[in-house]
Amino acid sequence: MSNTDPKSVSDRLCNTSFQLMDDKLTEICAKLEKLDKNDEKLLIMSTKMNFTSRRVDRIDINIDRHATYMKQLAYHSIDLEARSRRNNLIIYGLADTPRENTYVVLAEWIWDYFGLDLDAMCVQRVHRLGSIVKARSVTQTPRRPIICAFRDYKDTECIMSRAQVLSGTSYGIDRDYPKEIAQARKYLWNFKKQQRYTSRDRVAINYPAKLIVNGAVVKDVFSDWHSVLNMDRLSFFRSDETTRDSIYSQATEIDSSKQRDLSNNSQMSVGSVSTEAPLSPVLIPAPVVHAPARGVDTGERRSAHTIDNTTFSATTNSMNGEMQTHTTRKG
């Protein structure tokens, strides 16, 4: 058995311990470096997630705004259609007769019940609503509604002011409304019947569909009608630009050096988040307006403007004040 030098044994043990410690430190350093890279990845992902979250919030806001904008456009469309029909009246309960003259039938009925001469009014058109074939398939004595279009609004008001004489009869008269308003007013009419108001109650259905009893609003189908119609339609586009600028201005830029370090570990480009401003609208130059043409010395005043190759001239007759517009295309 050989003698072992205690000093050499101690040196070997120390060297082994140092080697193990070096290995451990190397492993710890590698893990720390890996953690640093993971932190960088998490930072980039967090930045992207924040940016995406802001984009999603902006999309939600735009969806709500666009829904309001679409509702406003729908209300404007319904209101314009209702105003275009304000000179129309619909009469219910008049029986169809073979080969009838609808105008004569309506004129006699208005004279009998209202004491008004339809010939004294300017009637543009009178006709029945619906198909006679479908009406006869339901009953042998059809009573299709009659629609009458007047030229003057005062004529419709004159007739409607006497509509109360039809109370208790089988006839009815109403204004011509768009489908949406007509359905809402029909719902209010049925609701009014269910409430069984007495003759002392002052009941009215105001435009577009608002049930008023004794001066108090009982039911309003279009409760936001006036508030939506009075909104500024251009405010939607102005707020969209402001929102877009505020969202992109909060984006965080990522250092390009971190992008190069992680480019081999990810298929997704992690470059700096774009903060470019939206494209500016294309400005269309105003048309060139040349000198006005010479006037006509025949008692008329003529003004002409040339835009591109088209000449527009407006002639005002000094005698009757009528305006005529002429368009001339240059060769």
Sequence and secondary structure as in RCSB ss.txt:
>XXXX:A:sequence
MSNTDPKSVSDRLCNTSFQLMDDKLTEICAKLEKLDKNDEKLLIMSTKMNFTSRRVDRIDINIDRHATYMKQLAY
HSIDLEARSRRNNLIIYGLADTPRENTYVVLAEWIWDYFGLDLDAMCVQRVHRLGSIVKARSVTQTPRRPIICAF
RDYKDTECIMSRAQVLSGTSYGIDRDYPKEIAQARKYLWNFKKQQRYTSRDRVAINYPAKLIVNGAVVKDVFSDW
HSVLNMDRLSFFRSDETTRDSIYSQATEIDSSKQRDLSNNSQMSVGSVSTEAPLSPVLIPAPVVHAPARGVDTGE
RRSAHTIDNTTFSATTNSMNGEMQTHTTRKG
>XXXX:A:secstr
     HHHHHHHHHHHHHHHHHHHHHHHHHHHHHHHHHHHHHHHHHHHHHHHHHHHHHHHHHHHHHHHHHHHHHH
HHHHHHHHHTTTEEEEE     TT  HHHHHHHHHHHHH   GGGS EEEEEE S HHHHHHH SS    EEEEE
S HHHHHHHHTTGGGGTTSS EEEE   HHHHHHHHHHHHHHHHHT  TTS EEEETTTEEEETTEEEEETTTTH
HHHHTS TTHHHHHHHHHHHHHHHT     HHHHHHHTTT SS                    B       TTTE
EEEEEEETTEEEEEEEETTT  EEEEEEE  
